[in-house]
Structures are given as structure tokens and as C-alpha cells.
């Protein structure tokens, strides 16, 4: 009853201010924060990427994420503060659903990327793997639509893998897992 009485005692013009204040407090209380620029380790200020074409969806997404984090991907490895080495970047298409007549009805696209990072002191991270998969329906009578659908999914997978790779690079490097230069490659 006290709450209803307090609400009735609000003068015109105060309602909006109280509503905004209540909304702000509830957002602050739930742990919500506005997304700011991502912070990378100083060794990732200028990164050279080896093993990816600059036209690939993974590379373009990675370049965009680095740009948003006030870091850059450089062409010349001598200008780099770290080197991202992509050992494998592959998209594989597999039949995932086959009807009784042995016709493929659904395909799976699997995008797999293996990489390691070489740091300025000569050490490197162990090889890591990122993979994402998506299924799509295949209609043999609508080949153009199916191939367009596959192309779009390939782009989306490349962008997703690029984002995941960037997020992995944001994580602190575990010094205990680094491979030193004298341990070989």
C-alpha cells in the first residue's frame, strides 16, 4: 500500500525521471555494461597473418575486429609485434542426410582453422583449432538456390571463425603453455 501511495504522490514531470533512474539502476544491478573497444595485449598491436588470403572472409573479419580494437594487421612481418600463423584453413562439405533412394537431401559445411601465434620473444603458442559447422538442405531441382545458400553459409562460417579467432587472441596468454624457441617447432 505504501508503494501505491508513493506512486500517486509523484508530480507530473517526475515520472519520466524516476523511470529512467529505475531503469539505469536495474541495468547496473544486473551486471550489464555497454560494450567498449576490445583490449588486446600490447604484443598484438601490429600482427602479421601468414597462411590466409587477404580476400578470405576470416581475414576480412579479423582485420575489422583488429581495427575496432585500435590494432592493425600488417603486410610486412618485420613491422609486426606478433605473427599469427594459420596452419590450415579449410571448408569441407559432407553429405549429412541421404534419402532411401541414395539422394543427398542435406549437406554439412565444416570450417576448420588451425593456428598458432609467434610472440616477439621467439616463443609461440601451441597449435589451436577452431571449427564451426552448419547444415543446409539440398534440392536437386533448385541447384542455383542450393549453391547460393551454400555460398552464404560459407561466408557466414568464415566471419564466425574470424570472430572466434579474434576472441581467442583477446584471452591472456598462458605462459606455462608457451613453446620456447629452443624447443623446436
Helices and strands as residue ranges (DSSP letters): H 2-8, H 14-29, G 42-44, E 46-50, H 57-68, E 72-74, G 77-79, E 82-98, E 104-119, E 128-137, H 143-170, G 175-177, G 181-183
